[in-house]
Amino acid sequence: MLSAIFPGMRFSFTPPKSVFFLGGTNCQANHMHSDACSYRVAWSINPHMKVGSTNFSVARFQHRRFRRALELAGARVIELPFVSGSFDSVFVKDNAIVLDVGDGALEAFLCNPKCPERRTEQLARSRELERNGIFVADVSDDSLEGGDVVMVPGQAAFLGHGFRSSPKAAFALEEFLGMPVEPLELRDPFLYHLDMALSVLESGVALACPEAFTPESWEKIVAHPALTKVVPVSRASALEFGLNLVQVGRQILLGKQCLEVQGALAREGYVVSLMPLDQFQRAGGSAACLVSKVHSRPALTTKPTAEMRSTFL
């Protein structure tokens, strides 16, 4: 079970229970609240964003329902506060990669967002992680956003680049994770983060949009030894946030109806629960963007060698 959260304590939990961090929608700080203290689309840093397009009351309802669905599915959820003035801080996945390093200890690799609008939240996130007993092990020197990191549980990771993250971030990320990281080049600005174009289930089955990648990167996905199957998904479904999903055991939480993806998941034996998240999709994010999962370390940690790395870039 996950330990209670108090300053100075480290987490302790027994796999395979899923543990997620969830970004809050409004500021809980003890100060006079203003328009800066709640989620909204306040700028446009991706093609989905339309300033002023959200309804906060609806967004808060959708967010609370999503959290409840995670908990009912069996996940443990730890909500981190909204960062005042950092309107995208609700998309907590981008802030840090969190890893269970054994004996109940968690460590975080702090990301380095490319957009100045996202960088403003990183200091607060780092302090909040440390306040909850999580050691911030390293900070990326190169541009890196958590939405560009997709894990093959316990075996490998993929790093999307081309719009937000740098392929050079793979080196430090490999050291932190203790597993190979395969850079993949994205080419569709509407699918600007890797988790918009690729989802890997715990079984090793990947759902991916071929049009989102360069031909070379698509071949890397198809040939990757850690994947048991690759299911191509249309660009239309990816644009519906169909690949931006969250898995908890055999249950999948999806932020919008997407018949193609729902059918593919059903054929793999998963149960899909629809959690409308259109208020967050208007900012360019959906279910996967709203949570940062605690990843398990590899059963046998082998640091990638320089020769291994040379094959990735």
C-alpha positions as CSV (number, residue, x, y, z in Angstrom):
1,M,0.0,0.0,0.0
2,L,1.1,3.6,-0.6
3,S,2.2,5.3,2.6
4,A,0.5,8.4,3.9
5,I,1.9,11.6,2.5
6,F,3.7,13.8,5.0
7,P,6.7,16.1,4.5
8,G,10.0,14.1,4.7
9,M,8.3,10.7,4.1
10,R,9.0,8.5,1.2
11,F,6.3,6.5,-0.6
12,S,6.0,2.8,-0.2
13,F,3.7,0.7,-2.3
14,T,3.4,-2.9,-3.6
15,P,3.2,-3.4,-7.4
16,P,1.3,-3.8,-9.6
17,K,-1.0,-1.1,-8.0
18,S,-0.9,2.0,-10.3
19,V,0.1,5.2,-8.7
20,F,-0.5,8.5,-10.4
21,F,0.2,12.2,-9.7
22,L,-2.7,14.4,-10.8
23,G,-2.4,18.2,-11.4
24,G,-5.0,20.3,-9.6
25,T,-7.3,22.7,-11.5
26,N,-7.3,25.6,-9.1
27,C,-4.9,27.2,-6.6
28,Q,-5.1,26.1,-3.0
29,A,-2.6,28.6,-1.7
30,N,-3.5,30.9,1.2
31,H,-3.7,34.2,-0.7
32,M,-6.2,36.4,-2.5
33,H,-7.4,34.4,-5.5
34,S,-7.6,35.9,-8.9
35,D,-8.0,34.8,-12.5
36,A,-4.4,33.5,-12.3
37,C,-5.5,30.8,-9.8
38,S,-7.5,28.5,-12.0
39,Y,-7.2,26.4,-15.1
40,R,-8.0,28.1,-18.4
41,V,-6.6,28.5,-21.9
42,A,-4.6,31.7,-21.6
43,W,-2.2,31.4,-24.5
44,S,-1.6,29.3,-27.6
45,I,1.5,27.2,-27.7
46,N,0.0,24.3,-29.7
47,P,-2.5,24.1,-32.6
48,H,-5.4,22.9,-30.4
49,M,-5.4,25.9,-28.1
50,K,-8.0,28.6,-28.4
51,V,-7.7,31.3,-25.8
52,G,-10.7,31.7,-23.6
53,S,-12.4,28.5,-24.9
54,T,-12.9,26.7,-21.6
55,N,-15.5,26.7,-18.9
56,F,-13.9,26.3,-15.5
57,S,-16.9,24.9,-13.8
58,V,-17.3,22.1,-16.4
59,A,-13.5,21.5,-16.4
60,R,-13.5,21.1,-12.6
61,F,-16.4,18.6,-12.8
62,Q,-14.7,16.6,-15.5
63,H,-11.4,16.6,-13.5
64,R,-13.1,15.4,-10.3
65,R,-14.9,12.7,-12.3
66,F,-11.7,11.6,-13.9
67,R,-9.9,11.4,-10.5
68,R,-12.8,9.3,-9.1
69,A,-12.6,7.0,-12.1
70,L,-8.9,6.4,-11.5
71,E,-9.6,5.5,-7.9
72,L,-12.5,3.2,-8.7
73,A,-10.3,1.4,-11.2
74,G,-7.8,0.7,-8.3
75,A,-5.2,3.4,-8.7
76,R,-3.7,5.5,-5.9
77,V,-4.0,9.2,-6.8
78,I,-1.9,12.0,-5.3
79,E,-3.1,15.5,-6.4
80,L,-0.5,18.2,-6.7
81,P,-1.7,21.8,-6.4
82,F,-2.3,24.1,-9.4
83,V,0.5,26.6,-9.8
84,S,-0.9,30.1,-9.8
85,G,-0.4,31.8,-13.2
86,S,0.9,28.6,-14.8
87,F,-2.4,27.6,-16.5
88,D,-1.0,24.4,-18.1
89,S,0.2,23.1,-14.7
90,V,-2.9,20.9,-14.7
91,F,-1.0,18.7,-17.3
92,V,1.3,17.3,-14.6
93,K,2.7,14.6,-16.9
94,D,5.1,17.2,-18.5
95,N,6.8,18.2,-15.2
96,A,8.8,15.1,-14.2
97,I,9.4,11.4,-14.8
98,V,8.9,9.6,-11.5
99,L,10.5,6.2,-10.9
100,D,10.2,3.6,-8.1
101,V,13.8,2.8,-7.4
102,G,13.1,0.1,-4.8
103,D,12.5,-0.2,-1.1
104,G,9.6,2.2,-1.3
105,A,11.7,5.1,-2.5
106,L,10.7,7.3,-5.4
107,E,13.0,9.5,-7.5
108,A,12.1,12.2,-10.1
109,F,13.8,13.3,-13.2
110,L,12.7,17.0,-13.6
111,C,11.9,18.0,-17.1
112,N,12.9,21.1,-19.0
113,P,10.0,22.4,-21.1
114,K,10.7,24.2,-24.3
115,C,8.0,26.8,-24.0
116,P,8.6,29.6,-21.5
117,E,4.9,29.3,-20.5
118,R,5.6,25.8,-19.1
119,R,8.9,26.5,-17.5
120,T,7.3,28.8,-14.9
121,E,5.8,25.9,-13.1
122,Q,8.9,23.8,-12.7
123,L,10.3,25.3,-9.5
124,A,7.0,24.8,-7.7
125,R,6.7,21.3,-9.0
126,S,10.2,20.4,-7.8
127,R,9.5,21.8,-4.3
128,E,6.2,19.9,-4.1
129,L,7.8,16.6,-5.1
130,E,10.5,17.1,-2.5
131,R,7.9,18.1,0.1
132,N,6.2,14.7,-0.4
133,G,9.4,12.8,0.1
134,I,10.5,12.3,-3.5
135,F,14.1,12.8,-4.3
136,V,14.6,15.0,-7.4
137,A,17.5,13.0,-8.8
138,D,18.4,15.1,-11.8
139,V,17.2,17.9,-14.1
140,S,17.3,17.7,-17.8
141,D,19.8,20.1,-19.5
142,D,18.1,19.6,-22.8
143,S,14.5,20.3,-23.7
144,L,12.4,17.6,-22.4
145,E,8.6,17.3,-21.7
146,G,7.0,14.3,-20.0
147,G,4.4,14.1,-22.8
148,D,7.2,13.0,-25.1
149,V,8.1,10.0,-23.0
150,V,6.2,6.7,-23.5
151,M,7.3,3.7,-21.5
152,V,7.4,0.0,-22.3
153,P,7.0,-1.0,-18.7
154,G,10.2,-2.3,-17.2
155,Q,12.0,-2.7,-20.5
156,A,12.5,0.5,-22.5
157,A,11.2,3.9,-23.3
158,F,10.5,6.1,-26.3
159,L,11.3,9.8,-26.6
160,G,9.4,11.9,-29.1
161,H,11.2,14.9,-30.6
162,G,10.7,17.4,-33.3
163,F,8.4,19.9,-31.6
164,R,9.1,20.1,-27.8
165,S,11.8,17.7,-26.7
166,S,15.4,17.3,-27.9
167,P,16.7,13.8,-28.9
168,K,19.8,14.6,-26.8
169,A,17.7,14.3,-23.7
170,A,17.7,10.5,-24.3
171,F,21.2,10.2,-22.9
172,A,20.4,11.5,-19.4
173,L,17.0,9.8,-19.4
174,E,18.6,6.5,-20.1
175,E,20.9,7.0,-17.1
176,F,18.0,7.8,-14.8
177,L,15.7,5.0,-16.0
178,G,18.4,2.4,-16.3
179,M,16.9,1.2,-19.6
180,P,17.3,2.0,-23.3
181,V,15.5,5.1,-24.7
182,E,14.6,5.2,-28.4
183,P,14.2,8.7,-29.9
184,L,11.3,9.0,-32.4
185,E,10.9,12.0,-34.7
186,L,7.4,13.5,-34.9
187,R,6.3,15.4,-38.0
188,D,2.7,16.4,-37.4
189,P,2.4,19.7,-35.4
190,F,-1.1,18.7,-34.2
191,L,0.4,15.6,-32.7
192,Y,3.2,17.5,-31.0
193,H,3.8,15.2,-28.1
194,L,4.6,11.5,-28.4
195,D,1.7,10.5,-26.1
196,M,-0.7,12.0,-28.8
197,A,0.7,9.6,-31.4
198,L,1.7,6.4,-29.5
199,S,0.4,4.5,-26.5
200,V,2.0,1.3,-25.2
201,L,-0.1,-1.0,-23.0
202,E,1.4,-3.0,-20.1
203,S,1.2,-6.1,-22.3
204,G,3.6,-4.6,-24.7
205,V,0.9,-3.9,-27.4
206,A,1.4,-0.5,-29.0
207,L,-1.2,1.6,-30.7
208,A,0.4,4.2,-32.9
209,C,-0.4,6.6,-35.7
210,P,2.0,6.1,-38.7
211,E,1.3,9.5,-40.1
212,A,2.7,11.2,-37.0
213,F,6.2,9.9,-37.5
214,T,9.0,10.1,-40.1
215,P,9.3,6.8,-42.1
216,E,12.5,6.0,-40.2
217,S,10.9,6.4,-36.8
218,W,7.9,4.4,-37.8
219,E,10.2,1.5,-38.8
220,K,11.8,1.8,-35.4
221,I,8.5,1.3,-33.7
222,V,7.5,-1.7,-35.9
223,A,10.8,-3.4,-35.3
224,H,11.2,-2.6,-31.6
225,P,11.9,-5.9,-29.7
226,A,10.1,-4.8,-26.6
227,L,6.8,-4.4,-28.4
228,T,4.6,-7.6,-28.7
229,K,2.4,-6.0,-31.4
230,V,1.9,-2.7,-33.2
231,V,-1.6,-1.7,-34.1
232,P,-1.8,1.2,-36.6
233,V,-4.3,3.9,-35.8
234,S,-5.6,6.6,-38.2
235,R,-4.6,10.2,-37.9
236,A,-8.3,11.1,-37.4
237,S,-8.4,9.0,-34.3
238,A,-5.1,10.4,-33.0
239,L,-6.5,13.9,-33.4
240,E,-9.5,12.9,-31.3
241,F,-7.0,12.2,-28.5
242,G,-7.7,8.4,-29.0
243,L,-4.1,7.5,-28.1
244,N,-3.9,9.8,-25.1
245,L,-5.2,7.2,-22.7
246,V,-4.6,5.9,-19.2
247,Q,-4.4,2.2,-18.3
248,V,-5.2,0.9,-14.8
249,G,-5.0,-2.9,-14.9
250,R,-7.4,-4.1,-17.6
251,Q,-9.3,-0.9,-17.6
252,I,-8.6,2.0,-20.0
253,L,-9.7,5.6,-19.4
254,L,-10.3,7.5,-22.6
255,G,-11.2,11.2,-22.8
256,K,-13.5,11.0,-25.8
257,Q,-15.3,8.4,-27.8
258,C,-13.1,7.0,-30.5
259,L,-14.6,3.9,-32.1
260,E,-11.4,2.8,-33.8
261,V,-9.3,2.8,-30.7
262,Q,-12.1,1.4,-28.5
263,G,-12.5,-1.5,-30.9
264,A,-8.7,-2.2,-30.9
265,L,-8.6,-2.2,-27.1
266,A,-11.7,-4.5,-26.9
267,R,-10.0,-7.0,-29.2
268,E,-7.0,-7.0,-26.8
269,G,-9.4,-7.7,-23.8
270,Y,-9.5,-4.3,-22.2
271,V,-12.5,-2.5,-20.8
272,V,-12.8,1.1,-21.9
273,S,-14.4,3.8,-19.8
274,L,-15.2,7.1,-21.4
275,M,-14.4,10.1,-19.3
276,P,-15.3,13.3,-21.2
277,L,-12.3,15.7,-21.0
278,D,-13.1,18.2,-23.8
279,Q,-12.3,21.1,-21.6
280,F,-8.7,19.9,-21.4
281,Q,-8.5,18.8,-25.0
282,R,-9.2,22.5,-25.9
283,A,-5.7,23.1,-24.4
284,G,-4.2,20.2,-26.3
285,G,-4.2,17.5,-23.6
286,S,-6.4,14.6,-22.5
287,A,-6.3,11.7,-20.1
288,A,-2.6,10.8,-20.3
289,C,-1.5,14.4,-20.0
290,L,-3.4,14.9,-16.8
291,V,-1.5,12.3,-14.8
292,S,2.2,11.4,-14.2
293,K,2.5,7.7,-13.5
294,V,5.0,6.2,-11.1
295,H,7.0,3.8,-13.3
296,S,8.7,0.7,-12.0
297,R,12.4,0.2,-12.4
298,P,13.6,-2.7,-14.6
299,A,13.8,-6.1,-13.0
300,L,17.5,-6.1,-14.0
301,T,18.9,-2.7,-14.3
302,T,21.5,-2.5,-17.1
303,K,22.9,0.9,-18.0
304,P,23.0,1.5,-21.7
305,T,26.5,1.6,-23.1
306,A,27.9,4.2,-25.5
307,E,27.6,1.6,-28.3
308,M,23.9,1.1,-27.6
309,R,23.3,4.8,-27.6
310,S,25.0,5.3,-30.9
311,T,22.3,3.1,-32.5
312,F,19.5,5.4,-31.2
313,L,20.5,8.7,-32.8
